[in-house]
Amino acid sequence: MQALAGEENRSLFVWITDVTPDSLGAPIAEMVDQGLRVIKHTLDREATPIG
C-alpha cells in the first residue's frame, strides 16, 4: 500500500495485491474489496466537516 501526493490537495492510494497460487485469487479479492470499503468509509467520515 502507498499513499502518494496528488494534485489539488488530494492523495492517490495504491494497493497492489499479488497472490499465488491462482486458486487463492478469488477469496483474497473478496478480502481486498472489503478492506477497500472500510478504508473508503473511514476516509469519507474523516473528510466530513464538523459543526
C-alpha positions, 0 to 999 in steps of 0.5 A: 500500500502507498499513499502518494501526493496528488494534485489539488490537495488530494492523495492517490492510494495504491494497493497492489495485491499479488497472490499465488497460487491462482486458486487463492485469487478469488477469496483474497479479492473478496478480502481486498474489496472489503478492506477497500470499503472500510478504508473508503468509509473511514476516509469519507467520515474523516473528510466530513466537516464538523459543526 
